[in-house]
Amino acid sequence: TDRKGHVIGMLEWALDYIVGNIEVEEL
């Protein structure tokens, strides 16, 4: 398995999730 790639994918997903929540709260 590509463990490093998996970790990076999780970080990207988490960042998108956090940014999405911030944008919703600002509205």
C-alpha positions in Angstrom: 0.0 0.0 0.0 1.1 3.6 -0.6 1.0 4.7 3.0 2.5 8.2 2.4 0.0 8.9 -0.4 -2.9 7.7 1.8 -1.8 10.1 4.6 -1.5 13.0 2.2 -5.0 12.2 0.9 -6.4 12.2 4.4 -4.7 15.6 5.1 -6.2 17.1 1.9 -9.6 15.7 2.8 -9.4 17.1 6.3 -8.3 20.5 5.0 -11.2 20.7 2.6 -13.6 19.7 5.4 -12.2 22.4 7.8 -12.2 25.1 5.1 -15.8 24.2 4.1 -17.0 24.5 7.7 -15.3 27.9 8.1 -16.9 29.2 4.9 -20.3 28.1 6.1 -19.8 29.7 9.5 -18.8 33.0 7.9 -22.1 33.1 6.0 
